[in-house]
């Protein structure tokens, strides 16, 4: 199994006895987390980003992996850090954020951050993806046989062949849905439209104060306001959002809401 350039697991040793586990997104690789990892490492943190199974190699490898495989790899990495460091933090990008949610709910991590993490899929065709996966093997053989036969005689067919090969990535799409289900169970789920206004630039490493509050609620529609300020109160950015409650459920535990470790 050959791993593409930039897709290998990276470990950056720090000096402050604290560690951060970074988790890349679906079809991504650790390289997309390296800039953040370098920044955290400069602050003294040990940073680990493990390549998830099936990623960074081939489409075939990705098709053979499941959400359970990805979570198992993230869990092993997190438990390894918990055994070596006083405080362990976890942050995930996109689907990696879903894995981070599950880790934060089940393991004693200090805090967790979720970057561009989905809660549900809006495309109404998504439930049909398991059906597509069922027929994919037979369909692929038929289509590829026809396209390869015509490849030398039709330029358009050659392009269709490349498109078909690229669309094979869709076969594993239902697996992230399993992580979405975990993220939604027992937790409120919202879809949001957010308008952000940036007021002033911010220096790297400068401490900020983040606040958020509910402005009003009408039925399932909730309007929220958030601000980011310097410690002296200078406004750096503000946002307004409209959020629709899609699943009434108990509030998250204090561990998730406050980012604390053990209660």
C-alpha positions in Angstrom: 0.0 0.0 0.0 1.6 3.3 -1.2 0.7 6.5 0.7 0.7 9.6 -1.4 3.0 12.6 -0.6 1.8 14.6 2.4 -0.7 12.0 3.5 1.4 10.3 6.2 0.8 10.6 9.9 2.7 13.4 11.5 3.9 13.8 15.2 5.3 17.1 16.4 6.9 16.8 19.8 6.3 19.7 22.2 7.5 20.9 25.5 4.6 21.8 27.8 3.3 18.3 28.7 0.1 19.0 26.7 -1.0 17.3 23.5 -3.4 18.0 20.7 -4.9 15.4 18.5 -5.9 16.7 15.0 -8.3 14.8 12.8 -8.5 15.4 9.1 -11.7 15.3 7.0 -13.3 12.8 4.7 -11.1 12.0 1.6 -8.5 14.4 3.2 -5.0 13.7 4.6 -2.9 15.0 7.6 -1.3 17.6 5.3 -4.5 19.7 5.5 -4.0 19.9 9.3 -0.2 20.6 9.2 -0.4 24.5 9.2 -2.5 24.4 12.4 -0.3 21.7 13.8 2.9 23.7 13.3 1.3 26.7 14.9 0.2 24.7 18.0 3.6 23.1 18.2 5.3 26.5 18.3 3.2 27.2 21.4 4.7 24.2 23.0 2.0 21.5 22.3 2.8 18.0 21.1 0.6 17.6 18.0 -0.5 14.3 16.4 -2.5 13.9 13.3 -3.0 10.3 12.2 -3.9 9.3 8.7 -7.4 7.7 8.9 -7.8 4.2 7.3 -8.5 4.2 3.6 -7.3 7.8 3.1 -4.3 9.0 1.2 -3.8 5.8 -0.8 -6.5 4.8 -3.3 -10.2 4.9 -4.0 -10.4 1.1 -3.5 -8.9 1.4 0.0 -11.4 4.1 0.9 -14.3 1.9 -0.3 -13.2 -0.9 2.0 -13.2 1.2 5.2 -16.1 2.2 7.4 -17.0 4.8 10.0 -16.1 2.3 12.7 -12.6 2.0 11.2 -12.1 5.8 11.3 -13.3 6.1 14.8 -11.2 3.2 16.0 -8.1 4.8 14.6 -8.9 8.2 16.1 -9.7 6.5 19.5 -6.4 4.6 19.5 -4.5 7.8 18.8 -6.3 9.7 21.5 -5.9 7.0 24.1 -2.2 6.9 23.3 -1.9 10.6 24.0 -3.9 10.3 27.2 -1.5 7.8 28.5 1.5 10.1 28.0 0.3 13.6 28.6 -1.4 15.5 31.5 -3.8 17.4 29.2 -5.1 16.2 25.8 -7.1 18.3 23.4 -8.8 17.2 20.2 -9.8 19.1 17.1 -11.4 17.9 13.9 -12.1 19.3 10.5 -15.3 18.5 8.7 -15.9 14.7 9.2 -13.0 14.8 11.6 -15.1 17.1 13.7 -17.7 14.3 14.0 -15.0 11.9 15.2 -13.8 14.6 17.7 -17.4 15.0 19.0 -17.6 11.2 19.7 -14.1 11.3 21.4 -15.0 14.2 23.6 -18.2 12.5 24.6 -16.6 9.2 25.5 -13.0 9.9 26.6 -11.6 12.3 29.2 -10.2 14.9 26.9 -9.6 18.4 28.3 -11.3 20.4 25.5 -12.5 19.8 22.0 -12.9 22.0 18.8 -15.0 21.2 15.8 -14.1 23.0 12.6 -16.7 23.2 9.7 -18.4 20.1 11.1 -21.6 18.9 9.5 -24.7 17.9 11.5 -26.9 16.7 8.7 -27.0 16.3 4.9 -29.4 18.6 3.1 -29.4 16.8 -0.2 -32.6 14.8 -0.4 -30.9 12.3 -2.6 -28.5 11.2 0.1 -30.6 8.3 1.4 -30.3 6.7 -2.1 -26.5 6.4 -1.8 -26.6 3.0 -0.1 -28.6 1.8 -3.0 -26.0 3.2 -5.4 -23.3 1.3 -3.5 -25.2 -1.9 -3.8 -25.4 -1.7 -7.6 -22.0 -0.1 -8.1 -20.0 -3.3 -8.6 -22.2 -4.7 -11.4 -22.7 -1.3 -13.0 -19.0 -0.5 -13.0 -18.1 -3.7 -14.8 -20.7 -3.0 -17.5 -19.9 0.6 -18.0 -16.1 0.1 -17.9 -16.3 -2.7 -20.5 -18.3 -0.5 -22.9 -16.1 2.6 -22.3 -12.8 0.8 -22.7 -14.0 -0.8 -25.9 -14.9 2.7 -27.4 -12.0 4.5 -25.8 -9.8 4.7 -28.9 -12.6 5.7 -31.3 -14.4 8.5 -29.3 -12.8 11.4 -27.5 -16.1 12.0 -25.5 -16.1 8.5 -24.3 -12.6 8.9 -22.9 -13.8 11.9 -20.8 -16.8 9.9 -19.7 -14.5 7.1 -18.5 -12.5 9.6 -16.4 -15.8 10.9 -14.9 -17.0 7.5 -14.0 -13.7 6.7 -12.3 -13.9 9.9 -10.3 -17.5 9.2 -9.2 -16.4 6.0 -7.6 -15.6 8.2 -4.6 -19.4 8.3 -3.9 -19.4 4.7 -2.9 -18.2 5.4 0.6 -20.3 8.4 1.2 -22.9 6.6 3.4 -20.2 5.9 6.0 -19.9 9.6 7.3 -23.6 9.5 7.8 -23.1 7.0 10.6 -21.0 9.6 12.4 -23.7 12.3 11.8 -26.2 10.0 13.5 -23.9 9.8 16.6 -23.5 13.6 16.7 -27.2 14.2 16.6 -28.2 11.6 19.2 -29.1 13.4 22.4 -27.9 16.8 21.1 -29.7 19.8 19.5 -29.1 20.0 15.7 -29.3 23.3 13.9 -29.0 24.6 10.4 -27.6 28.1 10.3 -27.3 31.1 8.1 -24.6 33.3 9.5 -23.5 36.9 8.6 -20.1 37.8 9.9 -18.6 41.4 10.0 -14.9 41.8 10.6 -14.1 45.1 12.4 -10.4 44.9 13.2 -7.4 42.6 12.5 -6.0 40.4 15.2 -2.4 39.5 16.0 -1.6 35.8 16.1 -1.4 34.6 19.7 -3.5 37.5 21.1 -6.1 36.5 23.7 -9.7 37.2 22.9 -13.1 37.0 24.6 -15.9 35.2 22.7 -19.6 35.7 23.6 -22.8 34.4 22.2 -26.5 35.0 23.2 -29.9 34.2 22.0 -31.8 37.3 20.7 -35.2 35.8 20.1 -37.0 32.6 19.5 -40.2 32.1 17.5 -41.3 28.5 17.2 -38.4 26.5 15.8 -36.6 29.6 14.5 -33.8 31.0 16.8 -31.9 34.2 16.2 -28.4 34.4 17.7 -25.7 37.0 18.1 -22.0 36.5 18.7 -19.0 38.7 19.2 -15.2 38.4 19.4 -13.5 41.2 21.4 -10.0 42.0 22.8 -9.6 41.7 26.5 -10.1 45.5 26.8 -13.5 45.2 25.1 -12.4 46.3 21.5 -14.8 44.7 19.0 -13.0 42.5 16.5 -15.8 40.7 14.8 -19.5 40.1 15.2 -22.1 37.8 13.7 -25.8 37.4 13.4 -27.4 34.0 12.6 -30.8 32.4 12.1 -30.9 28.8 13.3 -33.7 26.3 12.8 -34.2 23.6 15.4 -34.4 20.3 13.6 -34.3 17.9 16.5 -35.5 18.8 20.0 -33.3 16.9 22.5 -31.7 17.2 25.9 -28.9 19.8 26.3 -25.3 18.6 25.9 -23.4 17.5 29.0 -21.4 20.2 30.9 -18.3 18.5 29.5 -19.2 19.3 25.9 -20.8 22.6 26.6 -18.0 24.1 28.6 -15.1 22.1 27.1 -14.1 20.7 30.4 -12.5 17.3 31.1 -14.0 15.3 34.0 -17.0 16.7 35.8 
